[in-house]
């Protein structure tokens, strides 16, 4: 955190700009807290929070290995402090953990628990803004820091996911912190900075498995500089890298309480092709103890196996089971605020102009560009493209490039012009918050806003089950009684007294229906029926609703339909014409 000190020491300068930044932070924080209290626990966080509580209770980490434990443990701290009385007896699927918490607490109290867990995650979201500003200040000065703080606080994607009990924004914060730690190690190589970088590297592994990419990149970077290093410096660098990796290994083991550490590689029942191949390639040392917790290793295996499985991916009207190489490019085009796009691209150009003359520009690109490219390319080649959120761990890096370039350019402007630029960006950035509280469904202006989002992207880009309680309130206010409900989410509709069956499969019937936009666009998945049990939803099972115009869309994610006998006749006539 040492890189935050210069920023704090000079707050007295450009007071008006700092006051404006403070108001911007209060606005972003207030909106984040309001959305966290208002919206239904989303698809994955329904079990993330209670699994965190289950880990605290049992001291075991095998409930859902595909995600490391640190974020869940952090989110569940308020529940542990309050002594929430819930027992988890042999859940068969992840959602059973959420069901157990809901049964024990009831809807109103359970929502309060989720709001408390979300509050813990918002602390990390706020820390991310400070880290981005601190790194920017350390490298490029106050203009870069001010711009970075504004961009973070007003970004709808970070605002949406920062208030959820999920791992994506915490991973972005961890990647920023690790960038700061590696920067300190590069600028002042010592045992202290190596140990700090190792601590942050280990913590990043406990936040999200995406951080594992740092290990090969660090080793490649170390090998790359060896030919250009004298022997004395080579020994020092090797020692510092060893300290960093050793400390990170210790942190990972401590995070899992050293459980299963030392299990030989040959004894793991891997399922993923990647780790099975590694196991076979290293068969000669299969009996050598692996100094990693067994749940960490099996979590990586589950993640790699999941990435192998075909997933239904939607992009601009087309479905694919193998994904789209251009998927995340379009996510950036559709869901990133235009101001941020302009600042990032122009700032990157300015940064490259100063690349040879400014060591800070070289350090930043060295520490962030390889990580960004590996994450982005890996995600683009994967079939598991279920949302822009998979790029959130590296989402702040283009922000850093943008504010870094403008920070270098701003040295020619003077303090007054710098302050004016920060205020101008802050005013323009607030425009992207106008869809509050529906930040999860944010789409920028050229994409047509949230109203047009379902024609471009689905899943966590748009509809992650966040609007169930808003739907219940809307139906009560309008005195509309549903005939059928197809809700994309883990939270049981029966908890909000929506005990209605699913709509007819494949063909419409008269009645009043609520359809999650994912299902409206044809997403295959599962849903809970009126009894709360799960059933499969086939691809385009409710796609016939696209023929009709919704009465309104609740929470930018659930469409309401009122189908009459005449509507059904019109539909049948249209179908007959298509078949002729």
N, C-alpha and C positions, 0 to 999 in steps of 0.2 A: 504493500500500500504506500510505499515511500513516494511513488510517482504522483500521488494525490497532493503531497505537501505543497509544491510550488503553486498549484491552483488555489489552495486555501489561503496561502500567504498574500495573494494579490487581489483578493475579492474587492478590496476597497477601490480599485481602479474600475473605470467604466461602470459606475454604480447603477445607472439606469438599465444597462444591458443585463446586469446581474439580477436586478429586481425583476426584469421581464423573464429571465430564465427561471427564477424562483416561482413566478406565477405559472409558467409553463409546466414546471414540475408538479405544482399543486394540482393543476388541471388534469394532467395525465394520471397522477396518482389517485385523484378523486374519481375519475371515470373508471379506472381499473378496479377500485374497491367497489364501486356501485355495480359494475358488471359481475364481479365475483359473487356478490350477495344475491343478485337477481337471477342469474341463469342456472339452469338445471345442470347437475354434474354430467360431463360429457362422456362419450362412449367408453374411453379408457380410464378416465380418472375415477369412474364409478368403483373400480377395484383397486386402483393405485393407493388411495388413501387408506382403506381398511387393511390392505396387505402391509402397509407401513406399520399399522397398529399390531397386526399379527406378528411381524418380525420383532417388535418391541416385547411382545408377550412371550414368544417362544424362543427367541434367540437363534432362530433358524432362518435360512435364506432360500429355501427351495420352493416357495409358494409360486413364484413366477420368475424363473431365472433369466428370462429374456431381457429384463431390465435390472440394472444394478440397484442396490438398496438405498443409497444415500438420500436421494430426493424424497422417497417415500418415508424414510425415517424422519427427515426434517419436517415434512408436512404433517406427520402424525404426532409431533411433540405436544400440541395443545390437547389432543385426545388422551395422551398418556398422563399429562398433568391433571386433567379433569377426572381421570380414572373411569373412562367410558366402560360400562359393563356389557361387554359383548364377547361371545365365545365362538370360535371358528372350528367347527367339528367336521373335518374331512371334506372340504369343498371339492367338487368334481370339476368345476370350471371357474375361471377367474371371476365371473360375475357373481358367483356364490358368496364371495367375500363382501361385496356390496349389499347383497340380499341380507346377509347376517347382520350387518350394521343397521340396515333399514328396519328389519324386524325388531331389533333391540331398542331402537331410538324413536321410530316413527318418522314420518315425512318431515315435519317441521324441525325437529331436533337434529335429524340427520343432515338436513340442508344447512343448519347452523354449523355442524361439524365440518362439512365440506367448505363452508365459507371461511372457517378458521384455518383449515389446511391451505386454502387458496391464499389467505393472508400471509402465511409463511412463505409461499412461493413469490408473492409480490415483494417481499423483502429482498429476495434474490434479484427480481426484476429491477428494483431500484438500485441495487448494488451494480448491476450491469451498466446502468446509465453513468454511474460514478466512475466505473472502470474505463468505459469508453472515453469519457471526458478526461480522465487522468492520463491515460496513455497518449491521447491526442495532444494534451497540454505538454507532456514531457517531450514529445517528439517535435511538435509543430507550433506550440504556443497557444495563447488564449482564444484566438479566433477559431481554431480547430476544435478546442475543447467546447466552446459554446455551441458550435454547429453540431458536434457529436451528441451533446446532451439533448439538444432540441430534437434531433432526428430520432433518437431512441425513445424519448418520452412521448412523441406524437406518432410513432409508427403503429398503425393498426394491427399489423401481424404480431409484433412483440407485445402489444397491449392485450390482444386476444389470448395468446398462449402464455403470457407471463402471469396471468391470473388463473391458470389451470394447474391442477395437480398432475402434471406430466413432466417429461424429462427434457423437452426441446429447448425452452428458454434457459433453464438452468445449465444446459450444455453450452449454450451461447455464452453465458456468464463465465463458465469454467474455461472455455476456450480463450476468452478475453483475459482472464486472470493468468492463464498459462502463458499467453503472449507477453503479458507484462513481466512475468517471471523469467522467461527466456530472454527478453530484452535486457533485463537487469544482468543476467549471466553473460550476455554478449558484451555489454558495456563495461562491466566490472567483474571479470572472472575471479571467483573465490569459492572456498568451500561453503561459505554462507549462502551465496547466490545459487550455487549448484544444489544445495540442500533445499532451498526455497523452491527452485524450479522442479525438483523431484517431488516435493510435497504437493505442488499444484498439479503436476502430471498424474500423480496417484489419485488425487481427489477427482480429477477429470474422468478417470477410469471408473470411479464409483458413481458418477453421475449418468454417463451414457456410453455404451460400447463403441460409439463412433470415434471416441478419443483414442482407440487402440491404434489408429493410423499414425499417431505421433511417433510411435516406437520405430517403425521402419524409416520414417522421414528423418528422425534425429540421427539414426545410425548412418543413413546415406549422407546426411550433411557432415557428420564427423569424418567419414571415409573420404568425402570429397575434398576436405581441406587438408588432409594429411600430406599429399604430395607438395603442398605449398608451405609447409610448416617445418621449422627447424626442430631437431630432435628434442631439445630442452622444452620447447613449447608443446611439442607432440606429447611428451610425457604428462605435462600439466593438463592439456586438453583431455587426454584419455582418462586421467584420474578424475577430472570434474564430471565427465560424461558418466563414468562408472558410479560416482557418488549420486548423481541425479537419478540414474536408473535404479540403483540400489534403494534409495529412499522411496522412490515411487513403488517399488515392489513391496517394501515394508508397509506403506500406506494401504495398498490394495489388500494385503493379508490382514492388517488390523481392521479394515472396514468389514471384512467377513469373519472377524474373530479367529482367524487362522484355521478355520474349519476345512478339513480335507487337504490342507497344504502339504505337499510332499507326496501326493498320490502319483505313482508312475504314469507316464503318458500312455503306456500300453494297456492300462486298466480302465480307461474311459470308454463308455459305450457310445461313441460318437454316431450321429446321424447325418451330419452335413458332409457333402463331398469334399469340401475344403479341408476340414480337420481329419477326415478319414484318410485323405491323400497324404497329409502331413504325418499322420500316425504310421502309415505304411512306409513312407520315405525314411522315417527315423526309427525303423524297427530295430536297428542294431543297438539303440540306446533306450529301448522301450521300458526297461526296468529302472532307469535313472529317475529319481524323484523330481517331479515338476513343482517348483517353489511358487505355486499359485493356488489360491483356494479352489476347491473342486466346484463349488457353485458358480464361481466366476468363469471357469473353463467351460462348464456345461452351459452357462448362459451364452457364451460366444458361439458354441455349437448350435444351440437353439436359434440364435439370430441368423447364422449362416444358413441353416436348414430352412428357416422361414423365407429368406431372400431367394432361395431356389424355387419355392412354390409359385405357381402362376397365380397372379392376382388380377381381378378385373379393374382395368385402368381406363378412365374416361378423359378424353380431351376433345373439346370443341365438336361434340356430336358423334364421336367415334369411340368404340370400345375395343380394348386389346387385352389379351392375356399375357403378352410379352412386354408390355410397356411401350413408350415412345421415346426415342433418343432425345427429342426436342422438348420433352415434357416440362422440365424445369426452366427452360428458356421462356416458354409461354407462361409459366407460373410467375416468373419475374416480370414479364410484360403486363400480365393481367392484374397482379395483386400487389405490386410495389407502388407506393405513391409516386406520382410523376415528378414531384420536386426532388425526391430522393434519387430517382433515376437520373435526373439531370445533374444533380450534384455529384453523384458517384461517377458517372461517365466523364464529366468535365474535370472533376478532381483527379481522377486516374490519369487523364491526359496531362494535367499539370504536374502530377507526381512523376510521371515518366520523363517529362522535360527536365526535371531536376535530378534525375536518377544518378547521373555521373558526378554531379557537383555537390550533392547533399547526402551525407552518410545516413541521415535519418530515413530518407526515402528508401535507400537500399536495405536498411535493417527491417523496415516495415514489410516490404515486399518479400524479403527472404523468409520472414517468420509467418507470413499469412498466405501468400499466393500459392505455394505448393500444397498447403493444407486445403485451401479452398478448391483447387483444381482436383485433388484426389477425391474429396467428398462429392463434388458436383459431378465428376465423370463417373464415379462408382454408382451414384444414385441414378444417373441418366441411363446407364447400361443395365440397371436392375429392372426386374419385372415388378418389384414392390414399390410402385409409385402411387402412394395413397395420400399425398398431400405435400404442399410447399413446406410444411413443418419439418420435413426430413432434411431440409437445407438450413434450418434455423441455427444449428450449431456454428455455422460459418456465415450466417446472415450479417453479423456486424462488420465483417471484414471489408466488403465494399463501402460501408459507411466510413471506415477508417481511411480507406484509400481516398474517398471523396473529400473528407474534411482535412486530410493531410495535404492534398494538393492545394486546396483553397487556403489552408493555413500558411503554406509557403508563399502563395501568391499574395496573401494578406499582409505580409511583411512590408509590402510596398504601399499599402493603403493608409497606414496610420491608425491610431487607436479609435478616433471618432468614426471613421469609415468602417472599421471592423465591427464596432458596436452596432452601427446602423445595419450592417449586413446580417448580423445575428438576429436582430429584432425583425428584420424583413423575413428571414427564413422561418422564424418562430411564428409570425402571423400567417404566412402561407401554409405552414405545416399543420396548423390547427384545422385547416379546411378538411383534411383527411379524417378528422374525428367526427364529422357530422352525422355518421351513420350509427352513433352510439345508441344502444349498447351492443349492436350487431357487428362488432369488429371481426369476429371469426369469419363472417360472410363478406368481408370487405373485398371489393373489386374497384379498380381505379376508373377514372372517367372515360378513357378510351375503350375500356372493356365493357362499359355500360353500367357500372355500379353493381350493387348487390342484386338488383332486379334482373339483371342479365346474366348473373354469375352461373346459374344452373345450365346454361347453354355452352359454357366453356369448361368448367371444372366442377367436380363434386367431392365427396368424402370430407375430410377435415378442412378442405379449402372453403367449405360452404355450410355443410350440415353434419354436425357431429353430435346431435341429440341435445343441443343446448337450449331448446325452446319449449320443452314439454310443459313446464309450469306456466309459461306465458300463454301457451295454447289453452290450458285449463282456465286461466283467468279470462282470456278472450271469449271462450265459449260461455262462461258464466255471465259475463257482461252482456253478451249478445243474445243470451237465452237460446243458443243453438244446441240442439241435441244430435250427437253424431250417430250415424248408422254404422260406420266403419272407420278404423284407424290403422294406418301403417306407419309406425314410428320407428325411425332409425336411431336407436340408442339403447343403452343398457339399463337405464332407470325404468322401473316397472310403471307403465301407465296406470295400473290399478292403485298405485300409491297416491295419485291425484284424482282418484274416483273416475277414471276413464276406463270403465269396464265394458269395452265394446269389442266386437270381433274384427278380424281383418276384413278388408274389402273383398269382393268376389275376385277370383283369380282369372285373368285373361279376358273378361268381358264385363261391361258396366251394367249396373242396376240402379234404378232411381234411389236417391237418398242423399244424405249429407256426410261427407267424408273429409278426413284430414290425412294428407299424404306427405311424408317427409320428401324433400326434394331429391334426395339420393334415390329413393324408390321411384319417384316420378320420372327420373331420367333413365331408369332401367337397372339400377345397381342391384346385383344379386347379393344377398346377405342372409341375416336371420332377423326375426322379430318375435316379440312376446305376444302371445294371444291373450284373450280375455281372462284366462286362468293363470296367466303369468309364466306359462311354459314357453320354451323356445321352439320355433319351427323355421324351416328353411324358406327363403324367398328366392324364386328362380329369376333368371335374368329377364327383365322387361315384364315381370308378372303384373305390375300395375301401370305399365307404360301406356295403356289405353287412355289414362287420364290426361295425357298430353293433347288429346283431341279437344278437350274442353278448356274453357277459360276459368281459372280459379276466381272465387269470390274475393279473396284476399290472401296474402301470404303473411303468416305470423312469424315474427322473429327472424325474418329473412331466410327461413329454413323449412317451414311447414305450410303447404298449400291447402286451403279450404275450398271444397267444391260442394255445390248444391245442384245435383243432377235431377232433372225432371223427366217425365215420360217423353216429352218432345225431344229433349237432349239425346235420349237413348235412340229414338227413331232416327234422328239426324246422324248419329254415329253409325247405326246399322246401314243406313243408306250410303254413307261414305265408304264403308267397308265393301259393300256390294259393288260399288262403282270401281273400286280398286281391283277387284277380282275379275272384272269383265275384260 
